[in-house]
Amino acid sequence: MNERLLRAVDDRVDDLVALTADLIRFPTVNPPGEAYRPCAEYLGARLEKLGFETEFIRAEGTPGDTDRYPRVNVAARLKGRSPGAACISTRISTWSRPAKAGASIPSPAW
């Protein structure tokens, strides 16, 4: 693994935990996915503060997308850089803590 990347993550642990807790608090459970737009706007605002250009794209026609609960994605690009990719890792597990609490425990965040 890239040591520089690992150090950068270690240096930002508190911010990453806070971001994760903030995101967990958005009620994006499917269905209905009622907070997709506010969640995307929150992420967009954070990215814009870092200098990214952002665009919100509705995933019209996808399963679950409705006028009441639109599926909104945020696309971001850092000026002067070539397109890149983001990787998001998830795992399926059972909840042992209240969902959407944003509570911080040693690992993982709930």
Buried (B, 14 or more C-beta within 10 A) or exposed (E): EEEEEEEEEEEEEEEEBBBBBBBBBBBBEEEEBBBBBEBBBBBBEBBEEEEBEBEBEBEEEEEEBEEEBBBBEBEBBEEEEEEEEEEEEEEEEEEEEEEEEBEEEEEEBB
